[in-house]
Amino acid sequence: MSGGETPTDRLPETHAPSEYGTVDNRDLLLRALATLPRRTRATLVLRYFEDLPESEIAQIMGCSIRTVKSNVSRGLARLREHHLVAAVAAPAQKEG
């Protein structure tokens, strides 16, 4: 055999996240987002789901870039404190 491969009787264990865990986490995040005020939620969705720059979000929402930054900051802070998001974040912090 070439390429440094060594045959073994057992396959190596992987720590890849399960598809179902990812779907569950996404559902929890969407449920937590639904609890935010409408404009804050829209700002976060445009920024992180649509990956738009702050200047474009400001134009879409008819506000200043400063307001966009403020909404993102407040929205992320509220999500970090939300019990649904905290339940997902806690196991990830223990693994890291």
Secondary structure as a PSIPRED ss2 file (coil, helix, strand):
# PSIPRED VFORMAT (PSIPRED V4.0)

   1 M C   1.000  0.000  0.000
   2 S C   1.000  0.000  0.000
   3 G C   1.000  0.000  0.000
   4 G C   1.000  0.000  0.000
   5 E C   1.000  0.000  0.000
   6 T C   1.000  0.000  0.000
   7 P C   1.000  0.000  0.000
   8 T C   1.000  0.000  0.000
   9 D C   1.000  0.000  0.000
  10 R C   1.000  0.000  0.000
  11 L C   1.000  0.000  0.000
  12 P C   1.000  0.000  0.000
  13 E C   1.000  0.000  0.000
  14 T C   1.000  0.000  0.000
  15 H C   1.000  0.000  0.000
  16 A C   1.000  0.000  0.000
  17 P C   1.000  0.000  0.000
  18 S C   1.000  0.000  0.000
  19 E H   0.000  1.000  0.000
  20 Y H   0.000  1.000  0.000
  21 G H   0.000  1.000  0.000
  22 T H   0.000  1.000  0.000
  23 V H   0.000  1.000  0.000
  24 D H   0.000  1.000  0.000
  25 N H   0.000  1.000  0.000
  26 R H   0.000  1.000  0.000
  27 D H   0.000  1.000  0.000
  28 L H   0.000  1.000  0.000
  29 L H   0.000  1.000  0.000
  30 L H   0.000  1.000  0.000
  31 R H   0.000  1.000  0.000
  32 A H   0.000  1.000  0.000
  33 L H   0.000  1.000  0.000
  34 A C   1.000  0.000  0.000
  35 T C   1.000  0.000  0.000
  36 L C   1.000  0.000  0.000
  37 P C   1.000  0.000  0.000
  38 R H   0.000  1.000  0.000
  39 R H   0.000  1.000  0.000
  40 T H   0.000  1.000  0.000
  41 R H   0.000  1.000  0.000
  42 A H   0.000  1.000  0.000
  43 T H   0.000  1.000  0.000
  44 L H   0.000  1.000  0.000
  45 V H   0.000  1.000  0.000
  46 L H   0.000  1.000  0.000
  47 R H   0.000  1.000  0.000
  48 Y H   0.000  1.000  0.000
  49 F H   0.000  1.000  0.000
  50 E C   1.000  0.000  0.000
  51 D C   1.000  0.000  0.000
  52 L C   1.000  0.000  0.000
  53 P C   1.000  0.000  0.000
  54 E H   0.000  1.000  0.000
  55 S H   0.000  1.000  0.000
  56 E H   0.000  1.000  0.000
  57 I H   0.000  1.000  0.000
  58 A H   0.000  1.000  0.000
  59 Q H   0.000  1.000  0.000
  60 I H   0.000  1.000  0.000
  61 M H   0.000  1.000  0.000
  62 G C   1.000  0.000  0.000
  63 C C   1.000  0.000  0.000
  64 S C   1.000  0.000  0.000
  65 I H   0.000  1.000  0.000
  66 R H   0.000  1.000  0.000
  67 T H   0.000  1.000  0.000
  68 V H   0.000  1.000  0.000
  69 K H   0.000  1.000  0.000
  70 S H   0.000  1.000  0.000
  71 N H   0.000  1.000  0.000
  72 V H   0.000  1.000  0.000
  73 S H   0.000  1.000  0.000
  74 R H   0.000  1.000  0.000
  75 G H   0.000  1.000  0.000
  76 L H   0.000  1.000  0.000
  77 A H   0.000  1.000  0.000
  78 R H   0.000  1.000  0.000
  79 L H   0.000  1.000  0.000
  80 R H   0.000  1.000  0.000
  81 E H   0.000  1.000  0.000
  82 H C   1.000  0.000  0.000
  83 H H   0.000  1.000  0.000
  84 L H   0.000  1.000  0.000
  85 V H   0.000  1.000  0.000
  86 A H   0.000  1.000  0.000
  87 A H   0.000  1.000  0.000
  88 V H   0.000  1.000  0.000
  89 A H   0.000  1.000  0.000
  90 A H   0.000  1.000  0.000
  91 P H   0.000  1.000  0.000
  92 A H   0.000  1.000  0.000
  93 Q H   0.000  1.000  0.000
  94 K H   0.000  1.000  0.000
  95 E H   0.000  1.000  0.000
  96 G C   1.000  0.000  0.000
